[in-house]
């Protein structure tokens, strides 16, 4: 499954840019555009994960590149997902295994390296960034996801993708976070390897990380105050529990979740 915390930090959602910057904010778009060397970033978000399959089904989207997820199992309304993938003009599936049900819809399969077969970082829910070392070589032609993407970009003639290794990608990401609420400009593979894991923010090269946020009682809101949301309407009315049936079985998924 994708690393959700890390995915948000690098802009892995249709409405986000990297470093927790908001696509809908013109200032944020300019900051990211300037950092990457100019060129306009469109304000309109792309399709979300569920909207992509609606768009494929309706013919508005012609091709799709699926990386590190298995929508033929994890998405709601699987029959629609299968129908959409059959309608697509071109389907790329990048995965570590043929056992992913989505691979049978692929026009092109890209073999990816598994987590022990590549190096990288992962952020968990307490903001802790850990280094993941490569332990074994990937089989056959399998490559790390990041390398597949930068090789593709190079082959397409895009500038700015001349990385030699994933450490260089991480250095660029760290630099983009400078001055933001998730500032990790003081981090690098070298520090993570030599000093262990860190909790962001880590704003300079001797900073030891931030075990606890908001000790100054200023929050990431417009008025710097904490906002509590307590909806009173959230109540399961479909089937009440009683002494004979005290439990409700839940599949663990809601419509827009991807976890299987």
N, C-alpha and C positions, 0 to 999 in steps of 0.2 A: 504494500500500500504506500501511497505517497506520504512524505513527511509533512504533515499539515502545517505545523508551526513554521518550519523552514520555507514551505511553499508560499505562505503569506508574506514572509519577509522579503522574498525575491520577486514578488508581484505575480504569483501564480494563480491569480483570479482575474476574471474579465474586467473588473472595475478597479483593479489595483495596478500601481507601478511598483517597481522595486523599492525597498527601504521604507515600507509602509506609506508610500506616497499615493495620493488619491488621483485617479485618472480624471475625475471631474473638476479638479482644482487647477486652473490655468498656471498658477505659480509653480505647482509641483511638476506639471508637464514641461514647463520651461527649464526647471532645474535638471530634470532627467535628460531632456533634449540637449541642453548645453554640455552636460557631463559626457554624453555619448557623441558629441561633436556636431551638434546641429541637426536640422531636419525636423519637420513638424510631427508631433504625436497627435493623432486624432482624438478628439474629446469623447466621441461616442464609444461606449464599451463594446467589445466583441460579444459573441454569443457565450452564455454560460454553458456549463457541462450539459445540462438538460436541454437548453435551447439549441445546442448544436445538432442534436438528434431530431428535434422538431424541424430544423432548417434543412437537414439532409432529407427528411421524409417529404418535405414540401418542395424540394428541388432548389431551394435558395442557396444551399451550400453544396458544392460539388465534390469536394475532397476533404479528407480528415486524416490527421496524423495522431495516433493514440500511443501515448508513452506511459508505461508503468501503471496501468490500470486496466481493468477487465470489464468494460461496460456491458458486455453480453450476459454478465452475471449480476454485476453490482447495481446497475441502473434500474429504476422503477419502470414498469411497463415494458418488459423485455421483448415482447412480440413487436412492439413499435421500433425498438432499438434494432432488432434483427432486420426488420423491413427497411429501415433507414439505411443500414449498412449495405444491404443488397442494392438499394437505389443509387448509392454513391458511385461517382465515376472513378474514384481512386481512393483506396484505403491503405494507409501505412500503419502497421502495428509493430511497435518496438517493445520487445519483452524478453524475459530471460528463459521462457519455456513455451513449448508447443501445447502445454496443458492449459494455457489460457484459452477459454472458449472463443474469445474475440479473434484469435489468429485465423480461424477458418473463413473469416470474411476478408482477409487481407489480400490485396493485390501485390504488396511488397512487405516482406518480413525483414525487420532489422534486429539481429541478435544482440541483446544488451548484456552487459556484465552485471552479475549479482553483487550484493553488498559486500561480500568478502573478497570480491574480485576487482575492486576499485577503491580508491581513497576518496574521502570527502568529509563533510561535516553534517551534523544533525543537531537541530534545536528541539529540546523537549519543552513541556508546558510550564516549567519553572524558569524559562528563558535561558536554560543551560545549553551552551554550545559545546559539543564534543567532537573530537577528531576521530574519524573511522579509518583505520589503516587498511591498506591492501594486504591480504594474507596469502592468496593463491592467484595464479594466472587464470584469466578467463579462457574458456574452451573455444576452439575453432576461431571464427572471425568475430566473436563477441567483443564489443567495446563499451566503455562507460557511456552512459546517456549523454553527459556533457560533451564528450569527444565526438560522438555521432553528430550532435547538433553543430559544433564548431566546424567539423569537416564538411558538413552539408553547406553551411554558410560560406565557407571558403570556396567550395565548388561552384556556388551560385555567384561568386564574385563580390560578395559583401565585404566591406572593410570593417576593421575592428574585431575580427575573430581570429587573429593570428596568435592564438595561445599555444604554448609549448606543453602545458600541463594544467591540471585542475587547480593547483596552488595559485596560478596567475589569475584564473577566473575568480577565485575567492578574494584575492587582493583587490580586484576591481570592485567587487561587491562591497567589501569593507569600506573602501574609500567613498562610495556613494552614500553610505549611511552617516557620514561625518556631519555632526550638528543636528541629527534627528533624534527622536525619542529612543531609537534602537541603535544608537551610535556604537559600532564595533570597529571603528577605524584604528583602534589599538591592537586588534587581533591579527593573527596570521597562522598558517599551518605550523610554522616554527614554534610560535608561543604555545599553541594547543598541544603539540607533540611534547615539548620540553616541560611545560608547566601544568598540563592537565586541562580540565574543562573550566569554562568561565560563564558567569551569568551576565547577560547584557543589561545595561550599557557598559562598554569597555572603551572609553573615549581617547585613551592614549596608550603608548607602548609600555608604560610601567604600571598602568592601572590594573588592579587585582579583580575587577568585576564588581557587580552590584547585587549582593544577596537579597536586598529588600528595596522595593520601589516605594515612592510616595511618603517617605519619612518626613518630607517637608509639608505634607498634607496638600500638595498641589497635584491635580490629576490631569489626564490628557483630555480635557473637555474645554469648551470655549471660555467658561467662567472659572476654570481650574478647580471646581468643586465636584465631589463625587455625586453621581446621579444613580438613584435606585429605581429600578423598574419592577413594579410588583403588580402584574396584571391580575385582576380579580375574576376574570372570565375564564381562566384556564382550568377546566374541570372536565373529567371524563364522564360524559352523560350517556354514552352508548350502552354500557352494561355495568350495573352496579355490583359491587362485591357483597357477599353475605356470609353467614357462618358456614354454609355448605360449600360455597365457592369463594374462598377468601383471596384468591390470587388472580391477577390479570397477566396473561402471557403476551409479551410484546416481542416482535421480531427484531427489535433493536434498530430499526431503520425508519427514517422519515424520508420524505420525497427527494430531498436534495443531498442526502448523504451518499458517499461512495463506498463506505466500508462494508465488506461482505461478511 
